[in-house]
Amino acid sequence: MPSPSERDAWLYVEDMRVFCERVLAYTTAVDHDAFVADSMRYDATLRNLERLGEGASRVPAEIRSAAPQIPWRQVIATRNRLIHAYLGIDDDTIWSIVRDDVPALHGELCRLLAARPHPAS
């Protein structure tokens, strides 16, 4: 298995897209109260938000600069907050991220992936 430094950088963007899709799949059919009450759904969502930020932290500057509309720092900061302040997480903030930010981020990641350069064969 290649080390993170040897992994194709675009795979981190693809991972981020997948993590967004998981968050959306876990939260689409529920409202805020049902989301918070379902500990497995809630925990799975938080885990994928963490993984989303971890992926973002591994995307190189060259790729980030190709998509300045993606809030790279905010995605990474959210991951850090989730990892280091687990008991201080505000459910309303998480719900806002899930409902407002993740769908927009998913769209931007899809656009970025569609526009990525492909090496000549």
C-alpha positions in Angstrom: 0.0 0.0 0.0 1.5 3.3 -1.0 2.2 5.9 1.7 0.1 9.1 1.7 2.9 11.0 0.0 3.0 8.4 -2.8 -0.8 8.3 -3.3 -2.2 10.2 -6.3 -3.3 13.5 -5.0 -6.5 13.4 -7.0 -7.6 10.3 -5.0 -7.9 12.5 -1.9 -10.4 14.7 -3.8 -12.3 11.6 -4.9 -12.3 10.4 -1.3 -13.8 13.7 -0.2 -16.5 13.3 -2.8 -17.4 9.9 -1.4 -17.4 11.1 2.2 -19.8 13.9 1.2 -22.0 11.3 -0.5 -22.0 9.2 2.7 -23.0 12.2 4.8 -25.8 13.0 2.4 -27.0 9.4 2.4 -27.0 9.2 6.2 -29.0 12.5 6.6 -31.3 13.0 3.6 -34.3 11.1 4.9 -34.3 12.6 8.5 -34.9 15.8 10.2 -32.7 17.4 12.8 -34.3 15.7 15.8 -34.2 12.3 14.3 -30.6 12.8 13.3 -29.5 13.8 16.8 -31.6 10.9 18.3 -30.0 8.3 16.1 -26.6 7.8 17.7 -25.3 5.5 14.9 -26.4 7.9 12.1 -25.0 10.8 14.1 -21.6 9.1 14.8 -21.3 7.9 11.2 -21.9 11.4 9.9 -19.4 12.9 12.3 -16.8 10.3 11.2 -17.3 11.1 7.6 -17.0 14.8 8.2 -13.7 14.1 10.0 -12.5 12.0 7.1 -13.6 14.8 4.7 -11.3 17.2 6.5 -8.5 14.8 6.6 -8.7 14.3 2.9 -8.8 18.1 2.4 -5.6 18.4 4.4 -3.8 16.1 2.0 -4.9 17.8 -1.2 -1.8 19.8 -2.5 -1.9 23.5 -3.0 -1.8 23.2 -6.8 -5.2 21.4 -6.7 -6.6 23.7 -4.0 -5.7 26.7 -6.1 -7.7 25.3 -9.0 -10.8 25.4 -6.9 -10.7 28.5 -4.7 -14.4 28.4 -4.2 -14.0 25.3 -2.0 -13.5 26.4 1.6 -10.4 24.2 2.1 -9.4 25.8 5.4 -12.9 25.6 6.8 -13.3 21.9 5.9 -10.0 21.2 7.6 -10.9 23.3 10.6 -14.2 21.5 11.0 -12.3 18.2 11.1 -9.9 19.6 13.7 -12.8 20.8 15.8 -14.6 17.4 15.6 -11.5 15.5 16.5 -10.3 17.7 19.4 -13.6 19.0 20.9 -15.9 16.0 20.5 -17.9 16.8 23.7 -18.2 20.4 22.7 -19.8 19.8 19.4 -23.0 21.7 18.8 -25.7 19.6 17.2 -27.2 22.7 15.4 -23.9 23.5 13.9 -23.4 20.0 12.6 -26.9 20.0 11.2 -26.2 23.3 9.4 -23.0 21.8 7.9 -24.8 18.7 6.8 -27.8 20.6 5.2 -26.1 23.7 3.9 -22.4 23.1 3.4 -22.0 19.5 2.4 -24.3 19.6 -0.7 -22.5 22.6 -2.0 -19.1 21.1 -1.3 -20.2 17.9 -3.0 -21.1 19.9 -6.1 -17.8 21.7 -6.2 -15.8 18.5 -5.7 -17.7 16.9 -8.6 -16.9 19.9 -10.8 -13.2 19.9 -9.8 -12.9 16.2 -10.5 -14.6 16.6 -13.9 -12.2 19.3 -14.8 -9.0 17.5 -13.6 -6.3 17.0 -16.2 -5.8 13.5 -17.4 -2.2 12.4 -18.2 -1.6 11.6 -21.9 -1.5 7.9 -22.6 
